[in-house]
Amino acid sequence: MTINSIFFIDDRVQDKEILVSAIGSLARWYVLALALDGIVQMQRILSSYYHLDSIQTISHGSSGAINIGCTVLNSTNK
């Protein structure tokens, strides 16, 4: 079976089980640890995949910023 999509779910997201149950069989999902750099986690995981159709990130944030693991992405560190 070919994996077409990867979903990254920040551990802050509530009801992750509901999200995971909606992800199809042609996708994989990973929960990003809060204590680790989210970008590094994603990079390590993605290094094992080729020819993906999409990469989805499900997280929380604030105006102009998104939380990914212990990383906060905003306009100053993009």
Stockholm file with secondary structure:
# STOCKHOLM 1.0

chainA/1-78         MTINSIFFIDDRVQDKEILVSAIGSLARWYVLALALDGIVQMQRILSSYYHLDSIQTISHGSSGAINIGCTVLNSTNK
#=GR chainA/1-78 SS CCCCEEEEEETTCSCHHHHHHHSCTTEEEEEECTTSBHHHHHHHHHTTCCSCSEEEEECCEETTEEEEBTEEEETTTC
#=GC SS_cons        CCCCEEEEEETTCSCHHHHHHHSCTTEEEEEECTTSBHHHHHHHHHTTCCSCSEEEEECCEETTEEEEBTEEEETTTC
//
